[in-house]
Amino acid sequence: MLEFFRTMMPSRRNEDGASAVEYGLLIAGIAALIVAIVFVLGGVIRDAFDDTCKTVSNQGNASGTATCS
């Protein structure tokens, strides 16, 4: 009878490696999301900084030429 219960009960498996794989997939997903955001918003952010740099340079430069790169 004891042998019957042992076969009916699910055996315990070692799942230590599964959590490491799950964390790895989570980190890879977050990294992919960051890369996607940088590519999507990168141009907008660059343009905002360029506009700000040109405005500040024109305010302090008597000739009106911007020195931003």
PDB file of N, CA, C and O in Angstrom, chain B, residues numbered from 101:
ATOM      1  N   MET B 101       0.820  -1.185   0.000  1.00  0.00           N
ATOM      2  CA  MET B 101       0.000   0.000   0.000  1.00  0.00           C
ATOM      3  C   MET B 101       0.869   1.256   0.000  1.00  0.00           C
ATOM      4  O   MET B 101       0.548   2.225  -0.688  1.00  0.00           O
ATOM      5  N   LEU B 102       1.951   1.252   0.753  1.00  0.00           N
ATOM      6  CA  LEU B 102       2.862   2.386   0.787  1.00  0.00           C
ATOM      7  C   LEU B 102       3.470   2.639  -0.592  1.00  0.00           C
ATOM      8  O   LEU B 102       3.636   3.789  -0.998  1.00  0.00           O
ATOM      9  N   GLU B 103       3.791   1.599  -1.287  1.00  0.00           N
ATOM     10  CA  GLU B 103       4.340   1.741  -2.640  1.00  0.00           C
ATOM     11  C   GLU B 103       3.318   2.376  -3.583  1.00  0.00           C
ATOM     12  O   GLU B 103       3.689   3.131  -4.481  1.00  0.00           O
ATOM     13  N   PHE B 104       2.052   2.078  -3.385  1.00  0.00           N
ATOM     14  CA  PHE B 104       0.980   2.667  -4.198  1.00  0.00           C
ATOM     15  C   PHE B 104       0.933   4.178  -4.001  1.00  0.00           C
ATOM     16  O   PHE B 104       0.816   4.925  -4.973  1.00  0.00           O
ATOM     17  N   PHE B 105       1.025   4.637  -2.743  1.00  0.00           N
ATOM     18  CA  PHE B 105       0.999   6.069  -2.471  1.00  0.00           C
ATOM     19  C   PHE B 105       2.244   6.778  -3.025  1.00  0.00           C
ATOM     20  O   PHE B 105       2.160   7.918  -3.480  1.00  0.00           O
ATOM     21  N   ARG B 106       3.365   6.115  -2.985  1.00  0.00           N
ATOM     22  CA  ARG B 106       4.587   6.708  -3.541  1.00  0.00           C
ATOM     23  C   ARG B 106       4.470   6.911  -5.050  1.00  0.00           C
ATOM     24  O   ARG B 106       4.960   7.906  -5.585  1.00  0.00           O
ATOM     25  N   THR B 107       3.832   5.982  -5.726  1.00  0.00           N
ATOM     26  CA  THR B 107       3.677   6.135  -7.163  1.00  0.00           C
ATOM     27  C   THR B 107       2.609   7.157  -7.511  1.00  0.00           C
ATOM     28  O   THR B 107       2.677   7.766  -8.579  1.00  0.00           O
ATOM     29  N   MET B 108       1.629   7.362  -6.648  1.00  0.00           N
ATOM     30  CA  MET B 108       0.554   8.308  -6.912  1.00  0.00           C
ATOM     31  C   MET B 108       0.966   9.752  -6.607  1.00  0.00           C
ATOM     32  O   MET B 108       0.500  10.678  -7.271  1.00  0.00           O
ATOM     33  N   MET B 109       1.805   9.944  -5.644  1.00  0.00           N
ATOM     34  CA  MET B 109       2.247  11.282  -5.264  1.00  0.00           C
ATOM     35  C   MET B 109       3.288  11.775  -6.280  1.00  0.00           C
ATOM     36  O   MET B 109       4.154  11.013  -6.709  1.00  0.00           O
ATOM     37  N   PRO B 110       3.194  13.048  -6.657  1.00  0.00           N
ATOM     38  CA  PRO B 110       4.198  13.556  -7.592  1.00  0.00           C
ATOM     39  C   PRO B 110       5.572  13.586  -6.923  1.00  0.00           C
ATOM     40  O   PRO B 110       5.718  14.005  -5.775  1.00  0.00           O
ATOM     41  N   SER B 111       6.542  13.142  -7.655  1.00  0.00           N
ATOM     42  CA  SER B 111       7.892  13.135  -7.088  1.00  0.00           C
ATOM     43  C   SER B 111       8.436  14.550  -7.061  1.00  0.00           C
ATOM     44  O   SER B 111       8.128  15.365  -7.932  1.00  0.00           O
ATOM     45  N   ARG B 112       9.234  14.829  -6.069  1.00  0.00           N
ATOM     46  CA  ARG B 112       9.833  16.153  -5.945  1.00  0.00           C
ATOM     47  C   ARG B 112      11.012  16.235  -6.905  1.00  0.00           C
ATOM     48  O   ARG B 112      11.868  15.351  -6.956  1.00  0.00           O
ATOM     49  N   ARG B 113      11.027  17.328  -7.664  1.00  0.00           N
ATOM     50  CA  ARG B 113      12.105  17.537  -8.617  1.00  0.00           C
ATOM     51  C   ARG B 113      12.957  18.702  -8.152  1.00  0.00           C
ATOM     52  O   ARG B 113      12.489  19.614  -7.469  1.00  0.00           O
ATOM     53  N   ASN B 114      14.190  18.645  -8.532  1.00  0.00           N
ATOM     54  CA  ASN B 114      15.094  19.740  -8.218  1.00  0.00           C
ATOM     55  C   ASN B 114      14.899  20.815  -9.280  1.00  0.00           C
ATOM     56  O   ASN B 114      15.224  20.594 -10.446  1.00  0.00           O
ATOM     57  N   GLU B 115      14.373  21.977  -8.894  1.00  0.00           N
ATOM     58  CA  GLU B 115      14.092  23.055  -9.839  1.00  0.00           C
ATOM     59  C   GLU B 115      14.952  24.280  -9.566  1.00  0.00           C
ATOM     60  O   GLU B 115      14.534  25.402  -9.855  1.00  0.00           O
ATOM     61  N   ASP B 116      16.132  24.088  -9.021  1.00  0.00           N
ATOM     62  CA  ASP B 116      17.019  25.221  -8.740  1.00  0.00           C
ATOM     63  C   ASP B 116      17.475  25.901 -10.020  1.00  0.00           C
ATOM     64  O   ASP B 116      17.557  27.128 -10.075  1.00  0.00           O
ATOM     65  N   GLY B 117      17.768  25.133 -11.032  1.00  0.00           N
ATOM     66  CA  GLY B 117      18.222  25.697 -12.297  1.00  0.00           C
ATOM     67  C   GLY B 117      17.144  26.463 -13.020  1.00  0.00           C
ATOM     68  O   GLY B 117      17.446  27.389 -13.773  1.00  0.00           O
ATOM     69  N   ALA B 118      15.897  26.104 -12.811  1.00  0.00           N
ATOM     70  CA  ALA B 118      14.802  26.771 -13.503  1.00  0.00           C
ATOM     71  C   ALA B 118      14.705  28.233 -13.084  1.00  0.00           C
ATOM     72  O   ALA B 118      14.420  29.093 -13.918  1.00  0.00           O
ATOM     73  N   SER B 119      14.934  28.526 -11.829  1.00  0.00           N
ATOM     74  CA  SER B 119      14.838  29.918 -11.394  1.00  0.00           C
ATOM     75  C   SER B 119      15.962  30.764 -11.998  1.00  0.00           C
ATOM     76  O   SER B 119      15.754  31.939 -12.298  1.00  0.00           O
ATOM     77  N   ALA B 120      17.133  30.186 -12.177  1.00  0.00           N
ATOM     78  CA  ALA B 120      18.239  30.921 -12.798  1.00  0.00           C
ATOM     79  C   ALA B 120      17.909  31.242 -14.256  1.00  0.00           C
ATOM     80  O   ALA B 120      18.209  32.333 -14.741  1.00  0.00           O
ATOM     81  N   VAL B 121      17.296  30.292 -14.945  1.00  0.00           N
ATOM     82  CA  VAL B 121      16.909  30.527 -16.336  1.00  0.00           C
ATOM     83  C   VAL B 121      15.839  31.608 -16.409  1.00  0.00           C
ATOM     84  O   VAL B 121      15.881  32.461 -17.295  1.00  0.00           O
ATOM     85  N   GLU B 122      14.897  31.580 -15.503  1.00  0.00           N
ATOM     86  CA  GLU B 122      13.838  32.587 -15.485  1.00  0.00           C
ATOM     87  C   GLU B 122      14.406  33.977 -15.228  1.00  0.00           C
ATOM     88  O   GLU B 122      13.984  34.939 -15.870  1.00  0.00           O
ATOM     89  N   TYR B 123      15.352  34.101 -14.304  1.00  0.00           N
ATOM     90  CA  TYR B 123      15.979  35.392 -14.044  1.00  0.00           C
ATOM     91  C   TYR B 123      16.761  35.863 -15.269  1.00  0.00           C
ATOM     92  O   TYR B 123      16.742  37.050 -15.597  1.00  0.00           O
ATOM     93  N   GLY B 124      17.433  34.961 -15.932  1.00  0.00           N
ATOM     94  CA  GLY B 124      18.170  35.308 -17.142  1.00  0.00           C
ATOM     95  C   GLY B 124      17.252  35.830 -18.236  1.00  0.00           C
ATOM     96  O   GLY B 124      17.577  36.813 -18.903  1.00  0.00           O
ATOM     97  N   LEU B 125      16.112  35.182 -18.426  1.00  0.00           N
ATOM     98  CA  LEU B 125      15.145  35.640 -19.420  1.00  0.00           C
ATOM     99  C   LEU B 125      14.564  36.990 -19.044  1.00  0.00           C
ATOM    100  O   LEU B 125      14.327  37.827 -19.915  1.00  0.00           O
ATOM    101  N   LEU B 126      14.333  37.210 -17.763  1.00  0.00           N
ATOM    102  CA  LEU B 126      13.818  38.489 -17.296  1.00  0.00           C
ATOM    103  C   LEU B 126      14.815  39.614 -17.563  1.00  0.00           C
ATOM    104  O   LEU B 126      14.430  40.686 -18.029  1.00  0.00           O
ATOM    105  N   ILE B 127      16.071  39.380 -17.275  1.00  0.00           N
ATOM    106  CA  ILE B 127      17.109  40.379 -17.520  1.00  0.00           C
ATOM    107  C   ILE B 127      17.257  40.648 -19.018  1.00  0.00           C
ATOM    108  O   ILE B 127      17.423  41.797 -19.428  1.00  0.00           O
ATOM    109  N   ALA B 128      17.200  39.599 -19.831  1.00  0.00           N
ATOM    110  CA  ALA B 128      17.295  39.777 -21.280  1.00  0.00           C
ATOM    111  C   ALA B 128      16.114  40.596 -21.806  1.00  0.00           C
ATOM    112  O   ALA B 128      16.284  41.429 -22.696  1.00  0.00           O
ATOM    113  N   GLY B 129      14.933  40.363 -21.265  1.00  0.00           N
ATOM    114  CA  GLY B 129      13.759  41.128 -21.680  1.00  0.00           C
ATOM    115  C   GLY B 129      13.871  42.592 -21.311  1.00  0.00           C
ATOM    116  O   GLY B 129      13.517  43.461 -22.107  1.00  0.00           O
ATOM    117  N   ILE B 130      14.357  42.877 -20.116  1.00  0.00           N
ATOM    118  CA  ILE B 130      14.536  44.260 -19.675  1.00  0.00           C
ATOM    119  C   ILE B 130      15.584  44.954 -20.544  1.00  0.00           C
ATOM    120  O   ILE B 130      15.402  46.109 -20.931  1.00  0.00           O
ATOM    121  N   ALA B 131      16.675  44.261 -20.852  1.00  0.00           N
ATOM    122  CA  ALA B 131      17.713  44.844 -21.696  1.00  0.00           C
ATOM    123  C   ALA B 131      17.173  45.152 -23.092  1.00  0.00           C
ATOM    124  O   ALA B 131      17.478  46.203 -23.656  1.00  0.00           O
ATOM    125  N   ALA B 132      16.377  44.249 -23.649  1.00  0.00           N
ATOM    126  CA  ALA B 132      15.788  44.477 -24.971  1.00  0.00           C
ATOM    127  C   ALA B 132      14.841  45.677 -24.939  1.00  0.00           C
ATOM    128  O   ALA B 132      14.790  46.455 -25.892  1.00  0.00           O
ATOM    129  N   LEU B 133      14.105  45.825 -23.862  1.00  0.00           N
ATOM    130  CA  LEU B 133      13.198  46.966 -23.729  1.00  0.00           C
ATOM    131  C   LEU B 133      13.973  48.286 -23.655  1.00  0.00           C
ATOM    132  O   LEU B 133      13.568  49.274 -24.269  1.00  0.00           O
ATOM    133  N   ILE B 134      15.064  48.310 -22.924  1.00  0.00           N
ATOM    134  CA  ILE B 134      15.886  49.519 -22.820  1.00  0.00           C
ATOM    135  C   ILE B 134      16.465  49.882 -24.187  1.00  0.00           C
ATOM    136  O   ILE B 134      16.467  51.053 -24.567  1.00  0.00           O
ATOM    137  N   VAL B 135      16.954  48.892 -24.923  1.00  0.00           N
ATOM    138  CA  VAL B 135      17.509  49.148 -26.258  1.00  0.00           C
ATOM    139  C   VAL B 135      16.433  49.701 -27.181  1.00  0.00           C
ATOM    140  O   VAL B 135      16.687  50.640 -27.936  1.00  0.00           O
ATOM    141  N   ALA B 136      15.239  49.132 -27.131  1.00  0.00           N
ATOM    142  CA  ALA B 136      14.143  49.610 -27.976  1.00  0.00           C
ATOM    143  C   ALA B 136      13.771  51.048 -27.639  1.00  0.00           C
ATOM    144  O   ALA B 136      13.536  51.852 -28.541  1.00  0.00           O
ATOM    145  N   ILE B 137      13.714  51.379 -26.364  1.00  0.00           N
ATOM    146  CA  ILE B 137      13.372  52.744 -25.949  1.00  0.00           C
ATOM    147  C   ILE B 137      14.437  53.735 -26.411  1.00  0.00           C
ATOM    148  O   ILE B 137      14.109  54.833 -26.863  1.00  0.00           O
ATOM    149  N   VAL B 138      15.693  53.359 -26.301  1.00  0.00           N
ATOM    150  CA  VAL B 138      16.773  54.249 -26.733  1.00  0.00           C
ATOM    151  C   VAL B 138      16.682  54.499 -28.231  1.00  0.00           C
ATOM    152  O   VAL B 138      16.872  55.632 -28.674  1.00  0.00           O
ATOM    153  N   PHE B 139      16.397  53.467 -29.023  1.00  0.00           N
ATOM    154  CA  PHE B 139      16.281  53.664 -30.465  1.00  0.00           C
ATOM    155  C   PHE B 139      15.062  54.491 -30.830  1.00  0.00           C
ATOM    156  O   PHE B 139      15.125  55.304 -31.753  1.00  0.00           O
ATOM    157  N   VAL B 140      13.962  54.303 -30.130  1.00  0.00           N
ATOM    158  CA  VAL B 140      12.742  55.037 -30.452  1.00  0.00           C
ATOM    159  C   VAL B 140      12.838  56.491 -30.021  1.00  0.00           C
ATOM    160  O   VAL B 140      12.478  57.387 -30.785  1.00  0.00           O
ATOM    161  N   LEU B 141      13.315  56.735 -28.818  1.00  0.00           N
ATOM    162  CA  LEU B 141      13.337  58.097 -28.276  1.00  0.00           C
ATOM    163  C   LEU B 141      14.676  58.803 -28.435  1.00  0.00           C
ATOM    164  O   LEU B 141      14.794  59.974 -28.076  1.00  0.00           O
ATOM    165  N   GLY B 142      15.682  58.127 -28.960  1.00  0.00           N
ATOM    166  CA  GLY B 142      17.014  58.708 -29.057  1.00  0.00           C
ATOM    167  C   GLY B 142      17.060  59.969 -29.885  1.00  0.00           C
ATOM    168  O   GLY B 142      17.690  60.947 -29.484  1.00  0.00           O
ATOM    169  N   GLY B 143      16.404  59.969 -31.031  1.00  0.00           N
ATOM    170  CA  GLY B 143      16.401  61.149 -31.894  1.00  0.00           C
ATOM    171  C   GLY B 143      15.695  62.320 -31.259  1.00  0.00           C
ATOM    172  O   GLY B 143      16.145  63.459 -31.384  1.00  0.00           O
ATOM    173  N   VAL B 144      14.596  62.061 -30.581  1.00  0.00           N
ATOM    174  CA  VAL B 144      13.837  63.124 -29.921  1.00  0.00           C
ATOM    175  C   VAL B 144      14.666  63.765 -28.813  1.00  0.00           C
ATOM    176  O   VAL B 144      14.694  64.988 -28.674  1.00  0.00           O
ATOM    177  N   ILE B 145      15.324  62.947 -28.044  1.00  0.00           N
ATOM    178  CA  ILE B 145      16.147  63.462 -26.943  1.00  0.00           C
ATOM    179  C   ILE B 145      17.345  64.236 -27.494  1.00  0.00           C
ATOM    180  O   ILE B 145      17.689  65.296 -26.972  1.00  0.00           O
ATOM    181  N   ARG B 146      17.981  63.714 -28.545  1.00  0.00           N
ATOM    182  CA  ARG B 146      19.115  64.407 -29.154  1.00  0.00           C
ATOM    183  C   ARG B 146      18.696  65.774 -29.684  1.00  0.00           C
ATOM    184  O   ARG B 146      19.399  66.765 -29.484  1.00  0.00           O
ATOM    185  N   ASP B 147      17.555  65.826 -30.359  1.00  0.00           N
ATOM    186  CA  ASP B 147      17.067  67.105 -30.884  1.00  0.00           C
ATOM    187  C   ASP B 147      16.779  68.103 -29.768  1.00  0.00           C
ATOM    188  O   ASP B 147      17.056  69.294 -29.915  1.00  0.00           O
ATOM    189  N   ALA B 148      16.232  67.633 -28.664  1.00  0.00           N
ATOM    190  CA  ALA B 148      15.948  68.524 -27.539  1.00  0.00           C
ATOM    191  C   ALA B 148      17.241  69.091 -26.965  1.00  0.00           C
ATOM    192  O   ALA B 148      17.305  70.280 -26.652  1.00  0.00           O
ATOM    193  N   PHE B 149      18.268  68.261 -26.824  1.00  0.00           N
ATOM    194  CA  PHE B 149      19.542  68.751 -26.318  1.00  0.00           C
ATOM    195  C   PHE B 149      20.207  69.691 -27.310  1.00  0.00           C
ATOM    196  O   PHE B 149      20.805  70.687 -26.904  1.00  0.00           O
ATOM    197  N   ASP B 150      20.117  69.395 -28.608  1.00  0.00           N
ATOM    198  CA  ASP B 150      20.704  70.283 -29.612  1.00  0.00           C
ATOM    199  C   ASP B 150      20.032  71.652 -29.578  1.00  0.00           C
ATOM    200  O   ASP B 150      20.714  72.676 -29.630  1.00  0.00           O
ATOM    201  N   ASP B 151      18.714  71.680 -29.492  1.00  0.00           N
ATOM    202  CA  ASP B 151      17.989  72.955 -29.436  1.00  0.00           C
ATOM    203  C   ASP B 151      18.387  73.757 -28.200  1.00  0.00           C
ATOM    204  O   ASP B 151      18.584  74.970 -28.269  1.00  0.00           O
ATOM    205  N   THR B 152      18.502  73.065 -27.073  1.00  0.00           N
ATOM    206  CA  THR B 152      18.888  73.740 -25.835  1.00  0.00           C
ATOM    207  C   THR B 152      20.307  74.280 -25.935  1.00  0.00           C
ATOM    208  O   THR B 152      20.583  75.400 -25.505  1.00  0.00           O
ATOM    209  N   CYS B 153      21.194  73.491 -26.497  1.00  0.00           N
ATOM    210  CA  CYS B 153      22.587  73.911 -26.641  1.00  0.00           C
ATOM    211  C   CYS B 153      22.697  75.123 -27.558  1.00  0.00           C
ATOM    212  O   CYS B 153      23.441  76.058 -27.263  1.00  0.00           O
ATOM    213  N   LYS B 154      21.965  75.112 -28.662  1.00  0.00           N
ATOM    214  CA  LYS B 154      22.004  76.243 -29.584  1.00  0.00           C
ATOM    215  C   LYS B 154      21.430  77.498 -28.945  1.00  0.00           C
ATOM    216  O   LYS B 154      21.943  78.596 -29.161  1.00  0.00           O
ATOM    217  N   THR B 155      20.375  77.344 -28.165  1.00  0.00           N
ATOM    218  CA  THR B 155      19.779  78.503 -27.492  1.00  0.00           C
ATOM    219  C   THR B 155      20.748  79.099 -26.486  1.00  0.00           C
ATOM    220  O   THR B 155      20.910  80.318 -26.425  1.00  0.00           O
ATOM    221  N   VAL B 156      21.384  78.263 -25.709  1.00  0.00           N
ATOM    222  CA  VAL B 156      22.338  78.749 -24.712  1.00  0.00           C
ATOM    223  C   VAL B 156      23.537  79.385 -25.409  1.00  0.00           C
ATOM    224  O   VAL B 156      24.015  80.428 -24.962  1.00  0.00           O
ATOM    225  N   SER B 157      24.031  78.793 -26.479  1.00  0.00           N
ATOM    226  CA  SER B 157      25.181  79.342 -27.193  1.00  0.00           C
ATOM    227  C   SER B 157      24.839  80.685 -27.820  1.00  0.00           C
ATOM    228  O   SER B 157      25.663  81.599 -27.795  1.00  0.00           O
ATOM    229  N   ASN B 158      23.653  80.823 -28.376  1.00  0.00           N
ATOM    230  CA  ASN B 158      23.254  82.089 -28.998  1.00  0.00           C
ATOM    231  C   ASN B 158      23.065  83.183 -27.955  1.00  0.00           C
ATOM    232  O   ASN B 158      23.268  84.360 -28.255  1.00  0.00           O
ATOM    233  N   GLN B 159      22.691  82.824 -26.768  1.00  0.00           N
ATOM    234  CA  GLN B 159      22.516  83.821 -25.706  1.00  0.00           C
ATOM    235  C   GLN B 159      23.862  84.403 -25.269  1.00  0.00           C
ATOM    236  O   GLN B 159      23.960  85.591 -24.960  1.00  0.00           O
ATOM    237  N   GLY B 160      24.896  83.560 -25.244  1.00  0.00           N
ATOM    238  CA  GLY B 160      26.183  84.017 -24.734  1.00  0.00           C
ATOM    239  C   GLY B 160      27.157  84.401 -25.809  1.00  0.00           C
ATOM    240  O   GLY B 160      28.239  84.897 -25.494  1.00  0.00           O
ATOM    241  N   ASN B 161      26.827  84.194 -27.071  1.00  0.00           N
ATOM    242  CA  ASN B 161      27.750  84.455 -28.156  1.00  0.00           C
ATOM    243  C   ASN B 161      27.276  85.704 -28.909  1.00  0.00           C
ATOM    244  O   ASN B 161      26.144  85.746 -29.392  1.00  0.00           O
ATOM    245  N   ALA B 162      28.129  86.708 -29.006  1.00  0.00           N
ATOM    246  CA  ALA B 162      27.734  87.983 -29.628  1.00  0.00           C
ATOM    247  C   ALA B 162      27.517  87.837 -31.120  1.00  0.00           C
ATOM    248  O   ALA B 162      26.681  88.539 -31.689  1.00  0.00           O
ATOM    249  N   SER B 163      28.256  86.932 -31.777  1.00  0.00           N
ATOM    250  CA  SER B 163      28.130  86.795 -33.219  1.00  0.00           C
ATOM    251  C   SER B 163      26.909  85.984 -33.617  1.00  0.00           C
ATOM    252  O   SER B 163      26.497  86.028 -34.776  1.00  0.00           O
ATOM    253  N   GLY B 164      26.324  85.249 -32.692  1.00  0.00           N
ATOM    254  CA  GLY B 164      25.116  84.481 -32.978  1.00  0.00           C
ATOM    255  C   GLY B 164      25.374  83.120 -33.585  1.00  0.00           C
ATOM    256  O   GLY B 164      24.432  82.429 -33.972  1.00  0.00           O
ATOM    257  N   THR B 165      26.636  82.717 -33.676  1.00  0.00           N
ATOM    258  CA  THR B 165      26.917  81.384 -34.216  1.00  0.00           C
ATOM    259  C   THR B 165      26.956  80.382 -33.072  1.00  0.00           C
ATOM    260  O   THR B 165      27.517  80.656 -32.011  1.00  0.00           O
ATOM    261  N   ALA B 166      26.369  79.245 -33.292  1.00  0.00           N
ATOM    262  CA  ALA B 166      26.334  78.204 -32.273  1.00  0.00           C
ATOM    263  C   ALA B 166      27.614  77.383 -32.313  1.00  0.00           C
ATOM    264  O   ALA B 166      28.141  77.091 -33.386  1.00  0.00           O
ATOM    265  N   THR B 167      28.104  77.018 -31.150  1.00  0.00           N
ATOM    266  CA  THR B 167      29.325  76.220 -31.072  1.00  0.00           C
ATOM    267  C   THR B 167      29.018  74.789 -30.629  1.00  0.00           C
ATOM    268  O   THR B 167      29.908  74.092 -30.141  1.00  0.00           O
ATOM    269  N   CYS B 168      27.797  74.353 -30.787  1.00  0.00           N
ATOM    270  CA  CYS B 168      27.423  72.995 -30.381  1.00  0.00           C
ATOM    271  C   CYS B 168      27.847  71.996 -31.444  1.00  0.00           C
ATOM    272  O   CYS B 168      27.889  72.314 -32.632  1.00  0.00           O
ATOM    273  N   SER B 169      28.153  70.813 -31.012  1.00  0.00           N
ATOM    274  CA  SER B 169      28.519  69.783 -31.975  1.00  0.00           C
ATOM    275  C   SER B 169      27.436  68.744 -32.074  1.00  0.00           C
ATOM    276  O   SER B 169      27.565  67.789 -32.840  1.00  0.00           O
TER     277      SER B 169
END
